[in-house]
Amino acid sequence: MNGQRITIEQAMQNARKQVPGQVIHVDLEMENGLLVYEVFISTAEGRVYQVDVNAKTGVIVDIDQESSMFFNR
């Protein structure tokens, strides 16, 4: 696979298809042996979600609602 992966822009686009809103942060992490983009999205309702996107395939692997207090500015 040559370590090829999708771009951060592709990861954000895929995540926003599942959770519409504003991307507020993105990390690239290894989770359970899988390289994922952790895309944090703030929705119009004020909720924050972490959407995990497989960095090689672009497939959404997990969506979790986060505590928004960690993302207030």
N, CA, C and O atoms as a CHARMM CRD file, in Angstrom:
* protein
*
  292
    1    1 MET  N      0.81900  -1.20300   0.00000 PROA 1      0.00000
    2    1 MET  CA     0.00000   0.00000   0.00000 PROA 1      0.00000
    3    1 MET  C      0.85800   1.26000   0.00000 PROA 1      0.00000
    4    1 MET  O      0.32700   2.35600  -0.18200 PROA 1      0.00000
    5    2 ASN  N      2.16200   1.13900   0.19700 PROA 2      0.00000
    6    2 ASN  CA     3.09000   2.26600   0.15000 PROA 2      0.00000
    7    2 ASN  C      2.75100   3.37600   1.13000 PROA 2      0.00000
    8    2 ASN  O      3.20700   4.50500   0.94800 PROA 2      0.00000
    9    3 GLY  N      1.96600   3.09500   2.16300 PROA 3      0.00000
   10    3 GLY  CA     1.60400   4.12000   3.12800 PROA 3      0.00000
   11    3 GLY  C      0.71700   5.20700   2.55900 PROA 3      0.00000
   12    3 GLY  O      0.56500   6.26400   3.17000 PROA 3      0.00000
   13    4 GLN  N      0.12900   4.96200   1.39800 PROA 4      0.00000
   14    4 GLN  CA    -0.73100   5.97100   0.78900 PROA 4      0.00000
   15    4 GLN  C     -1.96900   6.17800   1.63500 PROA 4      0.00000
   16    4 GLN  O     -2.50100   5.24100   2.23100 PROA 4      0.00000
   17    5 ARG  N     -2.41800   7.42000   1.67800 PROA 5      0.00000
   18    5 ARG  CA    -3.62600   7.73100   2.42700 PROA 5      0.00000
   19    5 ARG  C     -4.36100   8.89100   1.77200 PROA 5      0.00000
   20    5 ARG  O     -3.81400   9.61200   0.93700 PROA 5      0.00000
   21    6 ILE  N     -5.61400   9.04900   2.17700 PROA 6      0.00000
   22    6 ILE  CA    -6.39600  10.16400   1.66200 PROA 6      0.00000
   23    6 ILE  C     -5.85800  11.46200   2.26400 PROA 6      0.00000
   24    6 ILE  O     -5.13600  11.44500   3.26000 PROA 6      0.00000
   25    7 THR  N     -6.21700  12.57200   1.65300 PROA 7      0.00000
   26    7 THR  CA    -5.77000  13.86800   2.17000 PROA 7      0.00000
   27    7 THR  C     -6.64500  14.29600   3.34400 PROA 7      0.00000
   28    7 THR  O     -7.73800  13.76700   3.54900 PROA 7      0.00000
   29    8 ILE  N     -6.15100  15.24900   4.09800 PROA 8      0.00000
   30    8 ILE  CA    -6.93100  15.79100   5.21000 PROA 8      0.00000
   31    8 ILE  C     -8.22300  16.42700   4.69700 PROA 8      0.00000
   32    8 ILE  O     -9.25800  16.36300   5.36100 PROA 8      0.00000
   33    9 GLU  N     -8.15900  17.04000   3.51500 PROA 9      0.00000
   34    9 GLU  CA    -9.35400  17.65500   2.92100 PROA 9      0.00000
   35    9 GLU  C    -10.41000  16.60300   2.59300 PROA 9      0.00000
   36    9 GLU  O    -11.60200  16.82000   2.81300 PROA 9      0.00000
   37   10 GLN  N     -9.96300  15.45700   2.06300 PROA 10     0.00000
   38   10 GLN  CA   -10.89900  14.36800   1.76300 PROA 10     0.00000
   39   10 GLN  C    -11.52000  13.82500   3.04400 PROA 10     0.00000
   40   10 GLN  O    -12.71300  13.52100   3.08200 PROA 10     0.00000
   41   11 ALA  N    -10.71300  13.70300   4.09000 PROA 11     0.00000
   42   11 ALA  CA   -11.22600  13.21500   5.37400 PROA 11     0.00000
   43   11 ALA  C    -12.28200  14.16600   5.92600 PROA 11     0.00000
   44   11 ALA  O    -13.32300  13.72500   6.41400 PROA 11     0.00000
   45   12 MET  N    -12.01800  15.47100   5.85100 PROA 12     0.00000
   46   12 MET  CA   -12.98600  16.45000   6.34600 PROA 12     0.00000
   47   12 MET  C    -14.27500  16.40100   5.53200 PROA 12     0.00000
   48   12 MET  O    -15.36800  16.47800   6.09200 PROA 12     0.00000
   49   13 GLN  N    -14.14800  16.27400   4.21700 PROA 13     0.00000
   50   13 GLN  CA   -15.32600  16.21400   3.34600 PROA 13     0.00000
   51   13 GLN  C    -16.17200  14.97800   3.67100 PROA 13     0.00000
   52   13 GLN  O    -17.39400  15.07500   3.78200 PROA 13     0.00000
   53   14 ASN  N    -15.53000  13.83100   3.82000 PROA 14     0.00000
   54   14 ASN  CA   -16.25400  12.59700   4.14500 PROA 14     0.00000
   55   14 ASN  C    -16.94900  12.71200   5.50200 PROA 14     0.00000
   56   14 ASN  O    -18.09000  12.27800   5.66000 PROA 14     0.00000
   57   15 ALA  N    -16.25800  13.29400   6.47400 PROA 15     0.00000
   58   15 ALA  CA   -16.83400  13.44700   7.80900 PROA 15     0.00000
   59   15 ALA  C    -18.05000  14.36900   7.77800 PROA 15     0.00000
   60   15 ALA  O    -19.06000  14.08400   8.42100 PROA 15     0.00000
   61   16 ARG  N    -17.95900  15.47300   7.03300 PROA 16     0.00000
   62   16 ARG  CA   -19.06400  16.43800   6.98000 PROA 16     0.00000
   63   16 ARG  C    -20.27500  15.89500   6.22100 PROA 16     0.00000
   64   16 ARG  O    -21.38200  16.40900   6.38000 PROA 16     0.00000
   65   17 LYS  N    -20.07800  14.86600   5.40100 PROA 17     0.00000
   66   17 LYS  CA   -21.22900  14.21900   4.75700 PROA 17     0.00000
   67   17 LYS  C    -22.07900  13.49300   5.79700 PROA 17     0.00000
   68   17 LYS  O    -23.29500  13.38400   5.64100 PROA 17     0.00000
   69   18 GLN  N    -21.44300  13.00100   6.85000 PROA 18     0.00000
   70   18 GLN  CA   -22.14400  12.27000   7.90700 PROA 18     0.00000
   71   18 GLN  C    -22.62500  13.19300   9.02100 PROA 18     0.00000
   72   18 GLN  O    -23.69900  12.98900   9.58600 PROA 18     0.00000
   73   19 VAL  N    -21.81900  14.21300   9.33300 PROA 19     0.00000
   74   19 VAL  CA   -22.15300  15.16200  10.39800 PROA 19     0.00000
   75   19 VAL  C    -21.95900  16.57000   9.84300 PROA 19     0.00000
   76   19 VAL  O    -20.85000  17.10300   9.87500 PROA 19     0.00000
   77   20 PRO  N    -23.03100  17.17400   9.33600 PROA 20     0.00000
   78   20 PRO  CA   -22.90000  18.53300   8.79500 PROA 20     0.00000
   79   20 PRO  C    -22.52100  19.52600   9.89100 PROA 20     0.00000
   80   20 PRO  O    -23.04600  19.47200  11.00300 PROA 20     0.00000
   81   21 GLY  N    -21.61000  20.42300   9.56400 PROA 21     0.00000
   82   21 GLY  CA   -21.18700  21.43500  10.52700 PROA 21     0.00000
   83   21 GLY  C    -19.82700  21.97800  10.16300 PROA 21     0.00000
   84   21 GLY  O    -19.33800  21.78800   9.04900 PROA 21     0.00000
   85   22 GLN  N    -19.21800  22.66500  11.13000 PROA 22     0.00000
   86   22 GLN  CA   -17.91800  23.29700  10.93300 PROA 22     0.00000
   87   22 GLN  C    -16.82000  22.43400  11.54500 PROA 22     0.00000
   88   22 GLN  O    -16.88900  22.06600  12.71700 PROA 22     0.00000
   89   23 VAL  N    -15.81100  22.11600  10.74300 PROA 23     0.00000
   90   23 VAL  CA   -14.66300  21.36300  11.25000 PROA 23     0.00000
   91   23 VAL  C    -13.85900  22.29700  12.14900 PROA 23     0.00000
   92   23 VAL  O    -13.46300  23.38700  11.73400 PROA 23     0.00000
   93   24 ILE  N    -13.62200  21.85700  13.38400 PROA 24     0.00000
   94   24 ILE  CA   -12.88700  22.70000  14.32300 PROA 24     0.00000
   95   24 ILE  C    -11.50100  22.14700  14.65700 PROA 24     0.00000
   96   24 ILE  O    -10.66200  22.86500  15.20000 PROA 24     0.00000
   97   25 HSD  N    -11.26000  20.87600  14.33500 PROA 25     0.00000
   98   25 HSD  CA    -9.93900  20.29600  14.61900 PROA 25     0.00000
   99   25 HSD  C     -9.82300  18.95500  13.90800 PROA 25     0.00000
  100   25 HSD  O    -10.81100  18.23700  13.74700 PROA 25     0.00000
  101   26 VAL  N     -8.60200  18.62300  13.48400 PROA 26     0.00000
  102   26 VAL  CA    -8.33300  17.31900  12.86500 PROA 26     0.00000
  103   26 VAL  C     -7.00700  16.78800  13.39800 PROA 26     0.00000
  104   26 VAL  O     -6.01600  17.51500  13.45900 PROA 26     0.00000
  105   27 ASP  N     -6.99800  15.52000  13.78200 PROA 27     0.00000
  106   27 ASP  CA    -5.77800  14.81900  14.19200 PROA 27     0.00000
  107   27 ASP  C     -5.61600  13.58300  13.32200 PROA 27     0.00000
  108   27 ASP  O     -6.59600  13.04500  12.80500 PROA 27     0.00000
  109   28 LEU  N     -4.38000  13.13500  13.16100 PROA 28     0.00000
  110   28 LEU  CA    -4.08900  11.85600  12.51500 PROA 28     0.00000
  111   28 LEU  C     -3.54800  10.94500  13.60500 PROA 28     0.00000
  112   28 LEU  O     -2.48400  11.20900  14.16700 PROA 28     0.00000
  113   29 GLU  N     -4.27400   9.87100  13.90800 PROA 29     0.00000
  114   29 GLU  CA    -3.94500   9.00200  15.04100 PROA 29     0.00000
  115   29 GLU  C     -3.98900   7.53400  14.63700 PROA 29     0.00000
  116   29 GLU  O     -4.64600   7.15800  13.66700 PROA 29     0.00000
  117   30 MET  N     -3.27600   6.71600  15.40100 PROA 30     0.00000
  118   30 MET  CA    -3.35100   5.26800  15.26300 PROA 30     0.00000
  119   30 MET  C     -4.31400   4.76000  16.33300 PROA 30     0.00000
  120   30 MET  O     -4.08100   4.96400  17.52400 PROA 30     0.00000
  121   31 GLU  N     -5.40100   4.09600  15.91300 PROA 31     0.00000
  122   31 GLU  CA    -6.38300   3.54900  16.84800 PROA 31     0.00000
  123   31 GLU  C     -6.59300   2.07800  16.53900 PROA 31     0.00000
  124   31 GLU  O     -7.03200   1.71800  15.44600 PROA 31     0.00000
  125   32 ASN  N     -6.27800   1.23100  17.51000 PROA 32     0.00000
  126   32 ASN  CA    -6.45000  -0.21700  17.35800 PROA 32     0.00000
  127   32 ASN  C     -5.78200  -0.73500  16.08500 PROA 32     0.00000
  128   32 ASN  O     -6.33600  -1.58300  15.38600 PROA 32     0.00000
  129   33 GLY  N     -4.59700  -0.22200  15.79300 PROA 33     0.00000
  130   33 GLY  CA    -3.84800  -0.67000  14.62800 PROA 33     0.00000
  131   33 GLY  C     -4.29400  -0.05700  13.31700 PROA 33     0.00000
  132   33 GLY  O     -3.79500  -0.43500  12.25700 PROA 33     0.00000
  133   34 LEU  N     -5.23000   0.88500  13.37000 PROA 34     0.00000
  134   34 LEU  CA    -5.76900   1.51500  12.16500 PROA 34     0.00000
  135   34 LEU  C     -5.44500   3.00600  12.19100 PROA 34     0.00000
  136   34 LEU  O     -5.72000   3.68500  13.18000 PROA 34     0.00000
  137   35 LEU  N     -4.86400   3.51300  11.11100 PROA 35     0.00000
  138   35 LEU  CA    -4.57000   4.93600  11.00200 PROA 35     0.00000
  139   35 LEU  C     -5.85100   5.67200  10.62600 PROA 35     0.00000
  140   35 LEU  O     -6.45800   5.39200   9.59300 PROA 35     0.00000
  141   36 VAL  N     -6.26000   6.62700  11.48400 PROA 36     0.00000
  142   36 VAL  CA    -7.50700   7.35600  11.24400 PROA 36     0.00000
  143   36 VAL  C     -7.29300   8.85500  11.40000 PROA 36     0.00000
  144   36 VAL  O     -6.45700   9.31100  12.18000 PROA 36     0.00000
  145   37 TYR  N     -8.07600   9.60000  10.63400 PROA 37     0.00000
  146   37 TYR  CA    -8.21300  11.02800  10.88000 PROA 37     0.00000
  147   37 TYR  C     -9.33900  11.18300  11.89300 PROA 37     0.00000
  148   37 TYR  O    -10.43900  10.67200  11.68200 PROA 37     0.00000
  149   38 GLU  N     -9.07100  11.88400  12.99100 PROA 38     0.00000
  150   38 GLU  CA   -10.10500  12.23400  13.95700 PROA 38     0.00000
  151   38 GLU  C    -10.55900  13.64200  13.59800 PROA 38     0.00000
  152   38 GLU  O     -9.83500  14.61100  13.82300 PROA 38     0.00000
  153   39 VAL  N    -11.76000  13.75000  13.04000 PROA 39     0.00000
  154   39 VAL  CA   -12.28700  15.03400  12.58800 PROA 39     0.00000
  155   39 VAL  C    -13.33000  15.49300  13.60400 PROA 39     0.00000
  156   39 VAL  O    -14.33700  14.81800  13.81700 PROA 39     0.00000
  157   40 PHE  N    -13.08300  16.64400  14.22800 PROA 40     0.00000
  158   40 PHE  CA   -14.00900  17.19500  15.20900 PROA 40     0.00000
  159   40 PHE  C    -14.86500  18.25200  14.52800 PROA 40     0.00000
  160   40 PHE  O    -14.34900  19.18500  13.91300 PROA 40     0.00000
  161   41 ILE  N    -16.19000  18.09000  14.64600 PROA 41     0.00000
  162   41 ILE  CA   -17.14200  18.95200  13.94900 PROA 41     0.00000
  163   41 ILE  C    -18.11500  19.55100  14.95600 PROA 41     0.00000
  164   41 ILE  O    -18.67300  18.84800  15.79800 PROA 41     0.00000
  165   42 SER  N    -18.30800  20.87300  14.85100 PROA 42     0.00000
  166   42 SER  CA   -19.30300  21.57600  15.65000 PROA 42     0.00000
  167   42 SER  C    -20.54600  21.77000  14.79200 PROA 42     0.00000
  168   42 SER  O    -20.47000  22.31500  13.69100 PROA 42     0.00000
  169   43 THR  N    -21.70200  21.31800  15.30600 PROA 43     0.00000
  170   43 THR  CA   -22.95000  21.41800  14.54500 PROA 43     0.00000
  171   43 THR  C    -23.66200  22.73500  14.85500 PROA 43     0.00000
  172   43 THR  O    -23.30500  23.44100  15.79800 PROA 43     0.00000
  173   44 ALA  N    -24.66700  23.05100  14.05000 PROA 44     0.00000
  174   44 ALA  CA   -25.45900  24.26600  14.25200 PROA 44     0.00000
  175   44 ALA  C    -26.17600  24.24700  15.60400 PROA 44     0.00000
  176   44 ALA  O    -26.50100  25.30100  16.15100 PROA 44     0.00000
  177   45 GLU  N    -26.42100  23.05200  16.13800 PROA 45     0.00000
  178   45 GLU  CA   -27.08900  22.90800  17.43600 PROA 45     0.00000
  179   45 GLU  C    -26.12200  23.05900  18.60500 PROA 45     0.00000
  180   45 GLU  O    -26.53500  22.98100  19.76300 PROA 45     0.00000
  181   46 GLY  N    -24.84400  23.27300  18.31600 PROA 46     0.00000
  182   46 GLY  CA   -23.85200  23.45200  19.36700 PROA 46     0.00000
  183   46 GLY  C    -23.23600  22.16400  19.87700 PROA 46     0.00000
  184   46 GLY  O    -22.51300  22.17800  20.87400 PROA 46     0.00000
  185   47 ARG  N    -23.50700  21.06200  19.21600 PROA 47     0.00000
  186   47 ARG  CA   -22.90400  19.78700  19.60900 PROA 47     0.00000
  187   47 ARG  C    -21.57100  19.60900  18.88100 PROA 47     0.00000
  188   47 ARG  O    -21.37300  20.12200  17.78000 PROA 47     0.00000
  189   48 VAL  N    -20.66600  18.87100  19.52000 PROA 48     0.00000
  190   48 VAL  CA   -19.37300  18.56200  18.91200 PROA 48     0.00000
  191   48 VAL  C    -19.27600  17.05100  18.75200 PROA 48     0.00000
  192   48 VAL  O    -19.52400  16.29300  19.68900 PROA 48     0.00000
  193   49 TYR  N    -18.91100  16.63200  17.55100 PROA 49     0.00000
  194   49 TYR  CA   -18.76400  15.21000  17.24700 PROA 49     0.00000
  195   49 TYR  C    -17.33800  14.92000  16.80100 PROA 49     0.00000
  196   49 TYR  O    -16.70800  15.73400  16.12600 PROA 49     0.00000
  197   50 GLN  N    -16.83900  13.75100  17.18500 PROA 50     0.00000
  198   50 GLN  CA   -15.58200  13.23100  16.65300 PROA 50     0.00000
  199   50 GLN  C    -15.94600  12.17000  15.63400 PROA 50     0.00000
  200   50 GLN  O    -16.58600  11.17000  15.95800 PROA 50     0.00000
  201   51 VAL  N    -15.53100  12.40000  14.40000 PROA 51     0.00000
  202   51 VAL  CA   -15.78200  11.45000  13.32200 PROA 51     0.00000
  203   51 VAL  C    -14.43900  10.84300  12.93600 PROA 51     0.00000
  204   51 VAL  O    -13.54100  11.55600  12.48700 PROA 51     0.00000
  205   52 ASP  N    -14.29600   9.53000  13.11100 PROA 52     0.00000
  206   52 ASP  CA   -13.05900   8.84000  12.75100 PROA 52     0.00000
  207   52 ASP  C    -13.16700   8.34400  11.31600 PROA 52     0.00000
  208   52 ASP  O    -14.09500   7.61800  10.96000 PROA 52     0.00000
  209   53 VAL  N    -12.18900   8.75500  10.49500 PROA 53     0.00000
  210   53 VAL  CA   -12.17000   8.41700   9.07600 PROA 53     0.00000
  211   53 VAL  C    -10.92600   7.57900   8.79700 PROA 53     0.00000
  212   53 VAL  O     -9.81100   8.00600   9.09600 PROA 53     0.00000
  213   54 ASN  N    -11.11000   6.39200   8.22700 PROA 54     0.00000
  214   54 ASN  CA    -9.98300   5.54000   7.84800 PROA 54     0.00000
  215   54 ASN  C     -9.08400   6.32300   6.90100 PROA 54     0.00000
  216   54 ASN  O     -9.53400   6.78100   5.85100 PROA 54     0.00000
  217   55 ALA  N     -7.81900   6.47700   7.26700 PROA 55     0.00000
  218   55 ALA  CA    -6.89900   7.31600   6.50000 PROA 55     0.00000
  219   55 ALA  C     -6.50100   6.70300   5.16100 PROA 55     0.00000
  220   55 ALA  O     -6.00400   7.41200   4.28700 PROA 55     0.00000
  221   56 LYS  N     -6.70900   5.41000   4.98800 PROA 56     0.00000
  222   56 LYS  CA    -6.36800   4.77200   3.70700 PROA 56     0.00000
  223   56 LYS  C     -7.55300   4.70500   2.76400 PROA 56     0.00000
  224   56 LYS  O     -7.40200   4.89200   1.55600 PROA 56     0.00000
  225   57 THR  N     -8.75000   4.43600   3.31700 PROA 57     0.00000
  226   57 THR  CA    -9.91500   4.20200   2.45700 PROA 57     0.00000
  227   57 THR  C    -10.90500   5.36200   2.42400 PROA 57     0.00000
  228   57 THR  O    -11.69000   5.48100   1.48400 PROA 57     0.00000
  229   58 GLY  N    -10.87000   6.22200   3.45100 PROA 58     0.00000
  230   58 GLY  CA   -11.83500   7.31200   3.53700 PROA 58     0.00000
  231   58 GLY  C    -13.16100   6.91100   4.14600 PROA 58     0.00000
  232   58 GLY  O    -14.08000   7.72700   4.21400 PROA 58     0.00000
  233   59 VAL  N    -13.27800   5.66200   4.59300 PROA 59     0.00000
  234   59 VAL  CA   -14.52000   5.15500   5.17600 PROA 59     0.00000
  235   59 VAL  C    -14.64900   5.64700   6.62200 PROA 59     0.00000
  236   59 VAL  O    -13.67600   5.65400   7.37600 PROA 59     0.00000
  237   60 ILE  N    -15.86500   6.05700   6.99400 PROA 60     0.00000
  238   60 ILE  CA   -16.14300   6.45300   8.37700 PROA 60     0.00000
  239   60 ILE  C    -16.14100   5.19400   9.23900 PROA 60     0.00000
  240   60 ILE  O    -16.86200   4.24000   8.94800 PROA 60     0.00000
  241   61 VAL  N    -15.33000   5.18900  10.30100 PROA 61     0.00000
  242   61 VAL  CA   -15.25200   4.00800  11.15900 PROA 61     0.00000
  243   61 VAL  C    -15.92200   4.22000  12.51400 PROA 61     0.00000
  244   61 VAL  O    -16.23000   3.24800  13.20400 PROA 61     0.00000
  245   62 ASP  N    -16.15300   5.48200  12.91000 PROA 62     0.00000
  246   62 ASP  CA   -16.79800   5.73600  14.19900 PROA 62     0.00000
  247   62 ASP  C    -17.24600   7.18800  14.26500 PROA 62     0.00000
  248   62 ASP  O    -16.61300   8.07600  13.69300 PROA 62     0.00000
  249   63 ILE  N    -18.35700   7.41800  14.98000 PROA 63     0.00000
  250   63 ILE  CA   -18.84700   8.77000  15.25100 PROA 63     0.00000
  251   63 ILE  C    -19.23000   8.82200  16.72300 PROA 63     0.00000
  252   63 ILE  O    -20.02800   8.01100  17.19300 PROA 63     0.00000
  253   64 ASP  N    -18.65300   9.78500  17.45200 PROA 64     0.00000
  254   64 ASP  CA   -18.95600   9.95100  18.87600 PROA 64     0.00000
  255   64 ASP  C    -19.28700  11.40200  19.15900 PROA 64     0.00000
  256   64 ASP  O    -18.66300  12.30900  18.60700 PROA 64     0.00000
  257   65 GLN  N    -20.28300  11.62400  20.03000 PROA 65     0.00000
  258   65 GLN  CA   -20.55400  12.98400  20.48200 PROA 65     0.00000
  259   65 GLN  C    -19.59300  13.29800  21.61800 PROA 65     0.00000
  260   65 GLN  O    -19.42500  12.49900  22.54000 PROA 65     0.00000
  261   66 GLU  N    -18.96900  14.45700  21.54800 PROA 66     0.00000
  262   66 GLU  CA   -17.99800  14.88700  22.54400 PROA 66     0.00000
  263   66 GLU  C    -18.64300  15.89700  23.48400 PROA 66     0.00000
  264   66 GLU  O    -19.71200  16.43800  23.20000 PROA 66     0.00000
  265   67 SER  N    -17.98300  16.13800  24.59300 PROA 67     0.00000
  266   67 SER  CA   -18.39900  17.21300  25.48100 PROA 67     0.00000
  267   67 SER  C    -17.90400  18.51900  24.88100 PROA 67     0.00000
  268   67 SER  O    -16.69800  18.71100  24.72400 PROA 67     0.00000
  269   68 SER  N    -18.82000  19.41600  24.54300 PROA 68     0.00000
  270   68 SER  CA   -18.44100  20.65400  23.85500 PROA 68     0.00000
  271   68 SER  C    -17.64700  21.59700  24.74300 PROA 68     0.00000
  272   68 SER  O    -17.04400  22.54200  24.23400 PROA 68     0.00000
  273   69 MET  N    -17.62600  21.37300  26.06300 PROA 69     0.00000
  274   69 MET  CA   -16.89600  22.28200  26.94200 PROA 69     0.00000
  275   69 MET  C    -15.39900  22.27800  26.63500 PROA 69     0.00000
  276   69 MET  O    -14.70700  23.24600  26.95100 PROA 69     0.00000
  277   70 PHE  N    -14.89400  21.21600  26.03000 PROA 70     0.00000
  278   70 PHE  CA   -13.47800  21.14800  25.70000 PROA 70     0.00000
  279   70 PHE  C    -13.14200  21.96500  24.46200 PROA 70     0.00000
  280   70 PHE  O    -11.96800  22.21100  24.18300 PROA 70     0.00000
  281   71 PHE  N    -14.15700  22.38900  23.71500 PROA 71     0.00000
  282   71 PHE  CA   -13.92000  23.08600  22.46100 PROA 71     0.00000
  283   71 PHE  C    -14.41600  24.52200  22.47200 PROA 71     0.00000
  284   71 PHE  O    -14.29200  25.22100  21.46700 PROA 71     0.00000
  285   72 ASN  N    -14.98000  24.98300  23.59700 PROA 72     0.00000
  286   72 ASN  CA   -15.43600  26.37700  23.66300 PROA 72     0.00000
  287   72 ASN  C    -14.24300  27.30900  23.64100 PROA 72     0.00000
  288   72 ASN  O    -13.19800  27.02900  24.22800 PROA 72     0.00000
  289   73 ARG  N    -14.42100  28.42300  22.94900 PROA 73     0.00000
  290   73 ARG  CA   -13.29900  29.36300  22.82800 PROA 73     0.00000
  291   73 ARG  C    -13.55400  30.59600  23.60300 PROA 73     0.00000
  292   73 ARG  O    -12.71900  31.50000  23.61800 PROA 73     0.00000
